[in-house]
Amino acid sequence: MSPGAARVIRKIQWLVVLAGYILGGWPKANAELAISRIQHNQQVVAAVNVRAGLADLPAGTAWAGLSVDLTKALAAAILQDRTKVKFVLGDRITGPKKLQHGEVDLYLPVEPLAPTKLIGFGLAASYPFFFNLQKIMVRKDSGFTSASQLVHTPIAFQPGYVNEQNDEMANEQHLHDYFDRAGWHLMPFPFQEWEEMESAFTSGHVKAVSAEETELARLRVANRADVGDAVILPEIIAMAPVSAVVQTNDPNWVTLINATISALIRAEELGITSENLDAGKNSKDPEVLYLLGVTPGVGTVVGLDDHWAERVIRAVGNYGQAFERDLGTGFGLSIERSLNQDWRHGGLLYAMPIQ
């Protein structure tokens, strides 16, 4: 079996495991374990990977990002206060351990954990709430508008690491796979340190760099004076679904997280925003009335009152509002929605029914 085929099979295995958690439905939940601990401690504690647009300290003092907003949404749902949150650092090694030891209520990585690691630590992945894309960014003065024009141009990247299944997850292999499938010649230009690669790009020694789109956008914002309006090319080199990670012995907790993610996505689909919530309660749409708790039942699903989803939307907005604030123009990242649109608009986001 070729390495490329093995990687595809492993990704399929991961998606099968994830689907098992997602498609298991919404069991009737009563507050216990993580939810009861959160209620007792009066805060939601999350371990996060630092990443622009997901979990970052752009102002140096307050956490911001899509993972941060999901945590605030959970605090609003359970504690009726979005500010009752705490964030601690956790990478792909320390994050799962902190979760396993009960030091945090959830772990929010920037890419999926291997199924073997989830199972080995007794962990489960939620419904994906963000699809992290690897792309290529070029200097505007290069004139490049497509990856097909880069066949004779060195592309800078970090080689990365090997994951738990000895499957190369980093940018180099993804680039090789993408160019091989297209029948193009790749001119790799690896850098061991991000700072060296960033310096090579900003100084003009290299015209193209490949990494996760969030990192490319951060590089562009941080070096606007040197790179101007660097262009992130539209081609998707690779994709990694980002999910919340929790303990498997707490199904009610993952149910609430999944329902919260679905509520944010469904609110955008229904046109419900943090600004028009009150007007929405007079809607004639039965789905709007159910989601906002006017029609009873949505609280029974997660073991909370019927207005938990209303509090979530009021706290962070719908999914589109959160994305625009955290990854769009809010912090100047200006990342396009792409696969992070709902399925009706060509994306991969889907709101599971909260019933």
ZIGI-V981173 format. One record per pair of residues at least 4 apart in sequence whose ideal C-beta (glycine too) atoms are under 6 Angstrom apart, sorted by the first residue. I is the first residue (numbers start at 1). J is the second residue. Records with the same first field share a line. If there is no record, write none. Layout:
I=J, J
This chain:
1=5, 6
4=177
7=167
10=165, 167
13=115
14=112, 115
17=115
18=125
19=23
21=124
22=127
26=255, 301
29=252, 255, 302, 303
30=303
31=35, 36, 303
32=36, 252
33=250
34=105, 250, 253
35=253
38=44, 78
42=84
43=84, 86
44=71, 74, 75, 85, 105
45=86, 104, 105
46=71, 87, 106, 108
47=88, 90, 95, 98, 104, 107
48=55, 67, 87, 108
49=109, 110
50=55
51=110, 214
52=56, 214, 218
53=65, 214, 326, 327, 333
54=65, 66, 67, 110
55=65, 67, 68
56=65
58=64, 331
63=68, 87
64=68
65=326
66=130, 326
67=108
69=316, 322
71=85
72=82, 85, 315, 316
73=260, 312, 315, 316
74=260
75=79, 82, 84, 85
76=82, 311, 312, 315
77=308, 311, 312
79=84
80=311
82=315
90=94, 95, 98, 107
91=95
95=107
96=121
98=103, 104
99=104, 107
100=121
106=244, 246
107=245
108=244
111=240
112=240, 241
113=117, 118
114=163, 164, 165
116=120, 164
117=164
118=123
122=247, 248
123=245
124=246, 248, 254
125=243, 245
126=243, 244, 254, 257, 258
127=258, 261
128=241, 243
129=261
130=242
131=239, 241, 339, 340, 348
132=212, 240, 242
133=213, 236, 239
134=171, 174, 212, 237, 238
135=213, 232
136=147, 208, 210, 233
137=209, 216, 230, 232
138=142, 144, 207, 208, 231
139=207, 227, 230
140=228, 229, 230, 231
142=207
144=149
147=233, 235
150=208
151=184, 185
153=207, 208
154=187, 189, 206
155=208, 210
156=189, 191, 197, 200, 206, 209
157=171, 172, 210
158=191
159=170, 172, 190
160=170, 171
162=166, 168
163=167, 169
168=173
171=210, 211
174=237, 238
175=186, 210
176=180, 186
178=237
179=184, 186
189=206
191=196, 197
194=198
198=219
199=203
200=205, 206
201=206, 209
202=223, 226, 227
211=215, 216
213=335
216=232
217=333, 335
220=230
221=332
223=227
244=257
246=253, 254
256=302
259=302, 354
260=312
262=266, 351, 352, 354
263=309, 312
264=318, 319
265=319, 349, 351
266=351
267=272, 313, 318
268=318, 319, 320
269=342
270=288
272=280
273=318
274=313, 314, 317
276=280
277=314
280=288, 292
281=292, 294
283=288
289=294, 295
290=295, 298
291=309
292=310
293=298, 306, 307, 310
296=306
298=306, 309, 354
299=304, 305, 306, 308
301=354
304=308
316=322
317=321, 322
322=326
323=327
324=328
325=330
327=333, 335
329=334
337=341
339=347, 348
340=347
341=345, 346, 347
342=347, 349
343=350
